[in-house]
Amino acid sequence: MSLGLNRFADIPNKFKPGQDVRILFPELEGLEDIFDAIRQGEQENFELKGIMRSQDPASPLYIDIRITNNISDGHYSNQIIIVVEDATERMVLEQSLFQGANEANLLLRNLKASKQYIDQIVTSMADALLVTTLSGEIKKINHAAKSYCNITK
């Protein structure tokens, strides 16, 4: 057992050597077939990533759990190794990136909706409208302006 493991447990400071690890890490409950497959060399490893341990947004705590065989001298043993790693920094960064991407998508949708709305106004207005660059190049012309200028395109 490594020092500091208790802070990652579902019930902190209750871990004792020889205790069933599933009590403190309930995510491992029901994975017995996977444990057996790893012990027998049928499966190399198993990972659970981004498990939330703290509900407090001010001090989040996320962990990754990796289960692998304790290979000794190139042979599979009957023991497995469970590695618990602090994944807080990665998960907070991932959440921040996803949130930024979602906000950008919302802004893009709003921008598209605004553009469609403006295009609809320009298309349906009765007054002639020409939009030009500073050098005078026509960038947009509505139907009324085309009709007024006898433009058929």
C-alpha positions in Angstrom: 0.0 0.0 0.0 1.4 3.4 -1.0 1.4 6.4 1.3 -1.4 8.9 0.3 -3.7 6.2 -1.0 -6.2 7.0 1.7 -7.0 10.4 0.2 -8.2 8.7 -3.0 -10.4 6.2 -1.2 -14.2 6.6 -1.2 -14.0 6.5 2.6 -10.7 8.3 3.4 -8.5 7.1 6.2 -10.2 3.7 6.5 -7.8 1.7 4.3 -5.9 -1.2 6.0 -3.6 -3.8 4.5 -5.5 -7.0 3.7 -8.8 -5.3 3.5 -11.0 -5.8 0.4 -10.1 -3.0 -1.9 -13.7 -2.8 -3.3 -14.9 -1.4 0.0 -12.8 1.7 -0.5 -13.0 1.8 -4.3 -16.6 0.7 -5.1 -15.8 1.3 -8.8 -14.0 -2.0 -8.7 -17.2 -3.9 -7.6 -18.3 -6.3 -10.3 -14.9 -6.4 -12.1 -14.0 -9.8 -10.7 -14.1 -11.4 -14.1 -11.7 -8.7 -15.4 -9.4 -9.3 -12.4 -9.4 -13.0 -13.2 -8.6 -12.4 -16.9 -5.7 -10.2 -15.9 -4.4 -12.7 -13.4 -4.6 -15.5 -16.0 -2.9 -13.3 -18.7 -6.0 -13.3 -20.9 -6.1 -9.5 -20.6 -3.2 -7.2 -20.2 -4.8 -4.4 -18.1 -7.9 -2.5 -17.4 -8.4 1.3 -16.8 -11.0 3.4 -15.2 -10.3 7.1 -16.0 -11.6 10.3 -14.6 -13.4 9.1 -11.5 -14.7 12.0 -9.4 -13.9 11.8 -5.7 -14.9 15.3 -4.5 -18.1 17.1 -5.1 -16.6 20.4 -3.9 -16.0 22.6 -7.0 -13.4 24.6 -5.1 -11.2 21.6 -4.6 -12.1 18.8 -7.1 -10.4 15.4 -6.9 -10.3 13.0 -9.8 -8.5 9.7 -10.0 -7.6 7.1 -12.6 -7.4 3.4 -11.7 -5.3 1.0 -13.6 -5.3 -2.7 -13.0 -2.5 -4.9 -14.3 -0.8 -8.2 -13.5 2.2 -8.4 -11.2 4.5 -9.9 -13.8 7.6 -11.4 -12.2 10.5 -12.7 -14.3 8.4 -12.6 -17.5 5.7 -14.8 -16.0 2.2 -13.9 -14.9 1.6 -14.2 -11.2 -1.6 -14.7 -9.3 -1.4 -11.1 -8.1 -2.7 -8.0 -9.6 -1.4 -4.5 -9.1 -3.9 -1.7 -8.7 -2.5 1.8 -9.4 -4.5 4.8 -8.3 -3.3 8.1 -9.8 -4.4 11.7 -9.2 -6.0 12.8 -12.4 -7.4 16.1 -11.1 -5.2 18.4 -13.2 -6.0 16.6 -16.5 -9.7 16.3 -15.8 -10.0 20.0 -14.8 -8.2 20.9 -18.0 -10.4 18.6 -20.1 -13.5 20.1 -18.6 -12.3 23.6 -19.2 -11.5 22.7 -22.8 -14.9 21.1 -23.4 -16.6 24.0 -21.8 -14.7 26.4 -24.0 -15.6 24.3 -27.1 -19.3 24.2 -26.1 -19.3 28.0 -25.6 -17.7 28.5 -28.9 -20.3 26.3 -30.6 -23.1 28.3 -28.9 -21.5 31.5 -30.1 -21.2 30.1 -33.6 -24.8 29.1 -33.7 -25.9 32.5 -32.5 -23.7 34.1 -35.1 -25.2 32.0 -37.9 -28.7 32.7 -36.7 -27.9 36.5 -36.7 -26.4 36.3 -40.2 -29.5 34.4 -41.5 -31.8 37.0 -39.8 -29.8 40.0 -41.4 -29.7 38.2 -44.8 -33.5 37.7 -44.6 -34.0 41.4 -43.8 -31.7 42.6 -46.6 -33.3 40.2 -49.1 -36.9 41.2 -48.2 -36.5 44.9 -47.8 -38.2 47.2 -50.4 -35.4 49.8 -50.4 -32.3 49.4 -52.6 -29.2 48.3 -50.7 -25.6 48.1 -51.8 -22.9 47.0 -49.5 -19.4 47.9 -50.6 -15.8 47.8 -49.5 -13.9 51.0 -48.7 -12.6 50.9 -52.3 -16.1 50.7 -53.7 -16.3 47.1 -54.6 -19.9 45.8 -54.3 -20.0 43.0 -51.8 -23.8 42.6 -51.5 -26.8 43.8 -53.4 -30.4 43.1 -52.5 -33.3 42.4 -54.9 -34.6 46.0 -54.8 -31.2 47.4 -55.9 -30.9 44.8 -58.6 -34.3 45.7 -59.9 -33.5 49.4 -59.7 -30.2 49.0 -61.6 -31.6 46.4 -64.1 -29.2 43.7 -62.9 -30.5 40.2 -63.8 -27.9 38.1 -62.0 
